[in-house]
Amino acid sequence: MSRKNFVRGVCLSLLLAVFAMTGAVAQMPNPYGMPISLENAKKAAAPALAEATKNGWNMAVAIVDPAGNLVYYEKMDNTQLGSANIAIDKARSAALFKRPTKAFQDALATGGDGLRILRLQGAVPVEGGFPLVMDGKIVGGIGVSGAASAQDAQCAKAGADTIK
């Protein structure tokens, strides 16, 4: 191996190590807790839907338990039909991988090793999904779909922030 190739390899390794340390795709350290109750799932969905209504966006909202099983789902009138499954997929991804779906979106955008995200079954690389944390434990996930991904995330965050 030439010195030039060796230096390139070392630089690439350092770059990857720095990327890994940034936590762009790091999971939350929170342990899983008991599954979110239907009552709390409805409480998480309500502010997400209120945020969508306030902004004139038609959205679908899904709440899942830590294993990704659907607990609650609501779709506003005139929401595009494709958003139904996308909201559920975002919620599952956030719960199962213990991180917001935007982490996958950001990793994918870097290209290179970030493209590996495409091979992770169930990882949704689109903003709009958040883990739901109650008493320091992940009790589920919320996913929202129906508008631009940043708008989906704005609504999902409103819902996630109500669960503590």
N, C-alpha and C positions, 0 to 999 in steps of 0.2 A: 504494500500500500504506500502510495506516495505521501510525502509530508503535507501536500496541499489537500489531498483527500482526507487525511487524518484530521487536519484542522477544521475542515468543513464538517466532519462527523462530530467533533467535539462541540463546535458552535451549534450545530443542530440539536445535539443532546442537551446543551445548556438552555437553548431556546425552549425546548419541550418541557424541561424541568421548571423554568420560570412560568410557562403557561399553566402547568399543573398546580403550581403554588398560588396562582392568582385566584383559584377557587371558582373559575368560570363555570365549571360543571360539577363542582363539589356538592355532595349531598349534605343535607342538614344533619347536624349531630343528634337531633332529637330522636328518642326511641319511639317506636310505635306504641300507641295506647289502645284503649278500648274503642270500638267503632263509634263514630258519631251517631247520635240518636236522630230519629226522624224530626223531632222538635228542633234540635240545633241545626239540622240540615236546612230546614225551612227558614230558620233565623239567618243563616248564611246566604241563602238564595235571595231573600227579600231585598237587602241593600244593593245587591248586584242588579236585580231587576229595576229597582228604583233609579239607579245610576243610568241604566239604559234608557228608561222612560224619560228622565230629565233631559237627556241629550238627543232624544228622538231616534234611538237605535233599536232595531228589532233583534232580540237576542234569545238564545237558548242557554239555559243554565243547568248544569249537572253537578250533583254532590255524590261522591263515592266514599266508601269506607276505606281503611288502610289497605285492604286486599284488592281494591279496585271495583268492588261490587256496588252497583247503583243503589243509592239510598233515596235520592229525591231528584226529580227532573221537572223542569217547567220551560215551556217555549212560548214566547210572546206571539200574538197573531201576526201574520205576514212575515215571520222569520223565514229566511231561505231554508229549504228542507235539508240541505247538506249540513247545516249547522247542528242538527240534532245529534248525529254521531260524533261530530268533531268536538262538541262540548264534553261529551262523555269521555272521549279519548284523551282530551286535555286533562280532565280531572283524574283519570286513571294514571296517566303518565306522572303527574305531580305527586300523587300518593305513593305509587310504587317505587319511584326513583328518588323520593324525598327531596325534591327541588322544584322550583318554578320551571315551567316549560321554556321560558325565555333563556334559561341556561343552555338548553340544547340548541335553541335558535342561534345564540351567540357563538357557540362552539362550531356549529356547522358553517357559519359565516366566515370563520377564519380559514376554511379550506384545509388542505393538507390532512393531518391526523384528525381534524374536526369532522371530516367526512365519514369517519367511523360511526358517527351518530346514526347514520342511515341504516346500519345493520343491527341496531339495538331494537329488538322487538318491543313495541309498545311505547317507545320514546317519541314524543311528539315535539318536533323542533319548531313550534309556532307559539308565540306569546299568547297567554290567556288562561293558563292553568297554574294553581298555587296549592301547596300542601295546606291543610287546615290543622292548626296547632292549638291544643287546649291543655292547660296546666303543664306546658312544656313537652307534651307528647303529640305525635302526629296521629290524628283521629280520622283523617280522610283527605280528600282533595276536592277542589272546586274547579270547574272548567266552564268557560263562557265562549260562545261563538255566535257570529252574526254580522259583525262589522269588520273593520280593519283590526289586525292583531293587537295593536297598541290600545285600541278602544275596548277590545275584548278583555285585555289585561286590566284596564282601568275599572271595568265593572267587576271582574273577578276579585281584584284587590279589595274593593269596597266590601265584598262579601267575606273574604278571608279575614279582614281586619276586625270583623265583629265577633269572631270566635276566639276566645282567649282562655 
